[in-house]
Each structure stands twice: as structure tokens, then as C-alpha cells.
């Protein structure tokens, strides 16, 4: 586990949560986590191809399944999927912070011999979603949301921190 990725992701969420009057709601934070995962998925798909991008999907699915199994062990019944909350007015700022942290993790990953930083960032973002929602969302619907390329050409707030040229993914 890469503590750097955990710290970056945690700091982004803490900053978004403690922004005073512009602080992010739970819906803003969930959608910010999705924005960070979408940014990583888009970068992985472009730099390493669709097979590696499907690996991100599998990692997110695994984290959500792990959360659902934990909740089942406590309640002794299958948890109902929790709907995603709608975003509020703090989404722009929260998404910019989380995308920036995700992009920084992507850039740091290029300096490592494996994809440990990238994997840690994906897992940290995916674990945030059920924590914020207080339950596990529908896994396949969430994966479909990550695959949505409707805003593919939208400039991400964080692309400015990426180095020029290709970022190596191992």
C-alpha cells in the first residue's frame, strides 16, 4: 500500500469537507470520488489501453464487493444497494481537489517500478464511496458511470499537474 496516495486522497476530501460556507455535501463528495476515478480511468485507457482500464473497473468492483461483504457480516443479510446522492453546489471545488489528487498520484506512479501508487489511489477513491453513502451502491451501475464518456473532452481541473509527454504505466 502506498501511503502517499492515501494521504493525497484523504487531504483532498478533508479540504473539500472543511471549506467553510462552500463545504461539500455528501453528494458532492461521492461525485468528486467518481470524478477522480473517471479521470484515472480515462488516463489509463489513453495511455495503456482498454485492458488496463478494465483492470480499474475490476479494482473498484472488488472494493465495493468487499464493503458489501463487511456489511453483510454485521447484519447477516444482503445489503440493499444505496442510491447515489445528487451533487450540490460544492461539487466543482470538491471535484477539482479530488481530480488534482488523482492526477498527482498518476504522475507519481510514473516514478515507481510498478503501479502501486495508481492501485492505492484507485482503492482509496473506491473505498470512499460506500463510506460517504453509508452503504454500498449498485456495483455495475457505478462501473457504467465510470465508463461514461459523455464528458470525455471536458478539461479536467487536474490535467495541469501532469508532466508533458507520456506517463509510464507499468
C-alpha positions as CSV (number, residue, x, y, z in Angstrom):
1,X,0.0,0.0,0.0
2,X,1.3,3.4,-0.9
3,X,0.7,5.9,2.0
4,X,1.4,8.8,-0.3
5,X,-1.7,8.1,-2.4
6,X,-3.8,7.6,0.7
7,X,-2.6,10.9,2.2
8,X,-3.2,12.8,-1.1
9,X,-6.7,11.5,-1.5
10,X,-7.6,12.0,2.2
11,X,-6.3,15.6,2.1
12,X,-8.4,16.3,-0.9
13,X,-11.6,15.1,0.8
14,X,-10.7,16.8,4.1
15,X,-10.2,20.1,2.3
16,X,-13.4,19.8,0.4
17,X,-15.3,18.9,3.5
18,X,-13.9,21.9,5.5
19,X,-14.3,24.7,3.1
20,X,-16.5,26.8,5.4
21,X,-19.6,28.1,3.7
22,X,-18.6,26.4,0.4
23,X,-18.1,23.0,2.0
24,X,-19.0,19.9,0.1
25,X,-22.1,17.8,0.8
26,X,-22.1,14.0,0.9
27,X,-23.4,14.1,-2.7
28,X,-20.6,16.4,-3.8
29,X,-18.0,14.1,-2.2
30,X,-19.4,11.0,-3.8
31,X,-19.4,12.6,-7.2
32,X,-15.9,14.0,-6.6
33,X,-14.7,10.5,-5.9
34,X,-16.3,9.4,-9.2
35,X,-14.7,12.3,-11.0
36,X,-11.3,11.2,-9.7
37,X,-11.9,7.6,-10.7
38,X,-13.1,8.8,-14.1
39,X,-10.0,10.9,-14.6
40,X,-7.8,7.9,-13.8
41,X,-9.8,5.6,-16.0
42,X,-9.6,8.0,-18.9
43,X,-5.9,8.4,-18.5
44,X,-5.3,4.7,-18.2
45,X,-7.4,4.0,-21.2
46,X,-5.5,6.5,-23.3
47,X,-2.0,5.6,-22.0
48,X,-2.2,1.8,-21.5
49,X,-5.4,0.7,-23.4
50,X,-8.8,-0.7,-22.6
51,X,-7.5,-3.9,-21.0
52,X,-5.7,-1.9,-18.3
53,X,-8.8,0.4,-17.9
54,X,-10.9,-2.7,-17.3
55,X,-8.5,-3.5,-14.5
56,X,-9.5,-0.2,-12.8
57,X,-13.2,-1.4,-13.1
58,X,-12.3,-4.7,-11.5
59,X,-10.5,-3.0,-8.7
60,X,-13.4,-0.6,-8.0
61,X,-15.8,-3.6,-8.2
62,X,-13.6,-5.6,-5.7
63,X,-13.6,-2.7,-3.2
64,X,-17.3,-2.3,-3.4
65,X,-17.9,-6.0,-3.0
66,X,-15.5,-6.1,0.0
67,X,-17.6,-3.3,1.6
68,X,-20.9,-5.2,0.9
69,X,-19.5,-8.4,2.4
70,X,-18.4,-6.5,5.5
71,X,-21.8,-5.0,5.9
72,X,-23.4,-8.5,5.3
73,X,-21.2,-10.0,8.0
74,X,-22.5,-7.4,10.5
75,X,-26.2,-7.5,9.5
76,X,-26.4,-11.2,8.4
77,X,-28.4,-10.2,5.3
78,X,-27.5,-8.9,1.9
79,X,-27.4,-5.1,1.9
80,X,-29.7,-3.2,-0.4
81,X,-27.8,-1.0,-2.9
82,X,-27.7,2.6,-1.8
83,X,-28.6,5.2,-4.5
84,X,-26.0,7.8,-5.3
85,X,-26.9,11.2,-3.8
86,X,-27.3,14.1,-6.2
87,X,-24.4,16.6,-6.3
88,X,-24.8,20.0,-4.7
89,X,-23.2,23.4,-5.3
90,X,-19.9,22.3,-3.8
91,X,-19.2,19.7,-6.5
92,X,-17.0,21.9,-8.7
93,X,-14.5,22.6,-5.9
94,X,-14.6,19.1,-4.5
95,X,-14.1,17.5,-7.9
96,X,-11.2,19.8,-8.7
97,X,-9.5,18.9,-5.4
98,X,-10.0,15.2,-5.9
99,X,-9.1,15.2,-9.6
100,X,-5.9,17.1,-8.7
101,X,-5.0,14.5,-6.1
102,X,-5.8,11.6,-8.5
103,X,-3.7,13.2,-11.2
104,X,-0.8,13.7,-8.8
105,X,-1.0,10.0,-7.9
106,X,-0.9,9.2,-11.6
107,X,2.2,11.4,-12.1
108,X,3.9,9.8,-9.0
109,X,3.1,6.4,-10.4
110,X,5.4,7.1,-13.3
111,X,8.4,7.3,-10.9
112,X,7.7,3.9,-9.4
113,X,8.8,0.5,-10.7
114,X,5.2,-0.8,-10.6
115,X,1.6,0.5,-10.4
116,X,1.4,0.6,-6.6
117,X,0.7,4.3,-6.3
118,X,-2.0,4.1,-9.0
119,X,-3.6,1.0,-7.4
120,X,-3.6,2.7,-4.0
121,X,-5.2,5.8,-5.4
122,X,-8.0,3.7,-7.1
123,X,-8.6,1.8,-4.0
124,X,-8.7,4.9,-1.8
125,X,-11.2,6.6,-4.0
126,X,-13.4,3.5,-4.4
127,X,-13.4,2.9,-0.6
128,X,-14.6,6.5,-0.1
129,X,-17.9,5.9,-1.9
130,X,-19.6,3.5,0.4
131,X,-18.1,5.3,3.4
132,X,-19.7,8.6,2.3
133,X,-23.0,6.9,1.3
134,X,-23.3,4.8,4.4
135,X,-23.8,1.7,2.3
136,X,-22.7,0.1,-0.9
137,X,-24.1,1.4,-4.2
138,X,-25.1,-0.9,-7.1
139,X,-21.6,-2.0,-8.4
140,X,-22.4,-2.4,-12.0
141,X,-24.3,0.9,-12.3
142,X,-21.4,2.6,-10.7
143,X,-18.9,1.0,-13.1
144,X,-21.2,2.1,-16.0
145,X,-21.0,5.6,-14.6
146,X,-17.2,5.4,-14.7
147,X,-17.2,4.2,-18.3
148,X,-19.5,7.0,-19.4
149,X,-17.5,9.0,-21.9
150,X,-20.1,11.8,-22.4
151,X,-17.8,14.4,-20.9
152,X,-14.6,12.8,-22.4
153,X,-13.4,16.1,-23.8
154,X,-14.2,18.1,-20.7
155,X,-10.9,19.5,-19.5
156,X,-10.2,18.1,-16.1
157,X,-9.0,20.6,-13.5
158,X,-6.0,18.4,-12.7
159,X,-4.5,17.8,-16.1
160,X,-2.2,20.8,-15.4
161,X,-0.2,18.8,-12.9
162,X,0.6,16.0,-15.3
163,X,4.1,16.2,-16.9
164,X,4.4,16.8,-20.6
165,X,4.6,13.6,-22.7
166,X,3.5,10.1,-21.8
167,X,3.3,9.0,-18.2
168,X,4.6,5.4,-17.9
169,X,2.2,2.8,-16.6
170,X,3.8,-0.5,-15.8
